[in-house]
């Protein structure tokens, strides 16, 4: 079956991402997406394999956009500057695309090799940024997990309205990044 003229997969994913950003990842249904695109739900099957296929495609799209943002953030940078910019780009992605970010966090099915590859590319990029610190392989992987945990935790708390004090969020983010960098520098010296 060929896709309906006028709607392509990219348009479908953009519309799904907008729905996710407005109402969360699980608000993206075939009916809601069809309504947004002005088509009937069955026509979406030309582009995705039902709701699980739509959600899997949105996860891949979210990871792809996150990867692109991180690549752009580190372009022409190295060391601590690259690390600062990658952290800020990560949090900024979660801020500006909360539903798409949520989609990017969904478990990747074993048979979705393309999506897994994008996830691996993100980890690889973070490992390249952390190479400046000369960590052993296991330390570097632990550091990637720590970095992602810090950025995700900050983003989740911010999104949940948990930072209610009259204190700059960007200054808190910069402080968190600096503490992480200091820890990496101390680890490198040991």
N, C-alpha and C positions, 0 to 999 in steps of 0.2 A: 504494500500500500504506500503510495507516495504522499509526502507531506502536503498540506493545503497551501496553495500559493498565498503569500503575504505573511505567513507566520513561519519563522525558522526556529531552530533549536536555541540559538543565541537569544532571540527575543523572548522565547519561552522562559529561559533561565533568568534573564533580567527581570521579567515580570514576577517570577517565583521568588527571586531575591528581594524584590520590593515588598512582596507580601510577607516574607519572613522578617524583614526589618521592621515592618509595622506591627506584626502580631506574634512573632516568634516562629521558630522552625516548624513546630507542629501545627501551626495555623495554615500551613501550605497544604491545601487539598486540591484534588482535581477539580472539584466544583468551584472553589474560590479562584483558582487559576484560570479556568475557562471563563468565568465571569469577568475577570480582569482583562482577558484577551478578547472578549466578545465572541467566543466560539462555544460550541457544545462540548461537554466533557469527552465524549468518545473521540473527537478529533485530536485530542492530546495524545492518544495512543499511537498516532503517527510519529511522535517524537520521543515518547517515553513508555516504558513498560509498566503502566499502572502507577499507583501511589508509591510502592517501593522503588520503582525505577525513577520516578520524579525526585524522591528524597535522595537517592543515591547520586543522581545527576547534580542535585543542588549541593550535596557534600563535596563532590569533585569540583564544582564551580567555585565554591567558597574557598577550598584549598588553593585553587589556581589563582584566585584574586589575591589571597593572602601572600602566596609565594611571589607574585608580581610586585606587591607593595614592599615586601622585604628586600627583594632584589634591587628595587629602585632606591630604597633607603641606604643600602650599603655601597651603591655604585660610586666608585672613585674614593672610597673611604677604607680605612684599615684600623686595626687596633681598637683602642677604647672609643674612638669616634664612631667607628662602624658599630660597635656593640651598643652604644647609646642610641644611635639612630635606628637600629633594628628593634630595640625595645620600644621606642616611641612609636615606630610604625606599627608594631604588633598591637599596642594598646589603642592607637588611633583607628586601626581597622575595626577593632571590637567596639569602639565608641561610635563610629560612623555607620557601621553595618552590623548591628547586634544580632539580627536573625541570620544573616549570612555567616557571621562568626560562629553562631550556634550550629549551623549546618556543617561548618568545617570541623567541628568537634565530634561529629557522629562517628561511631565505629565503622571502619572500612571493611566491607565484606571481602572474604578471601579471593573471590573470583573477579574482583574489580582491580585488576593489575594497574590500569592507568591511574586510578585514584591513589592506590598505594604508592605508585612512583612519585606522584606530586608530594605526598607526605614525606617520602624518603628524600626528595629534593629539598624540602624545607629543613629537615634535619641536617642534610649535607651542607646547606648554606650556613646554618648556625654553627656547625663544626668548623667551617672555614673562618667564620668570624672569630671563633674561640681559639683558632690555631695560634694566634698571637701570644697566647699564654703558655704554650709549650706543654700542654697537659698530656698525660698518657691516655690511651684510647678509652679506657673505662672511666677515667676522670672527666674526659671531654664529654662523654655521653651523659654522665651524671650532671655535668654542668649544663648541657642542653636541657635536660629535664628540669633542672632548677630554674633556669632562665624562663622556660615556658610556664612553669608553675607560678613564678613571681608575676609574670605579665598577665597570665590568666586570672590569678587571684586578685590582682589589682583591678583588672577589668570587671570581674564579677562583682566585687564589692562596690565599685563605682556604679555599675549598672543597677545594682540592688539598692542604691541610695544609702549605703552604709557610711559614706564619708560626709557626714552632715556638718562637721565643724567648719568654722569660718577660717579655712586654711587652704591655700592654693593646691589643687589636685596636681597640677603640673610640677610644682615644687616637690610635692610628696613623691611623684613618679621619678623625678630627677634624683632625689635622695635615695630611693630604693635602688635605682640603677647604680649610683655611686657606691653604695654599700656592697652590692654584688661585685662590682669591679674591684673594690678593696679586698674582698674575700678571694677573688681569683688571683690578685697580685700576691696576697699572703700565701696562697696555695703554691704559687709558682716558686716562691722563695724557699719553701720548706723542702 
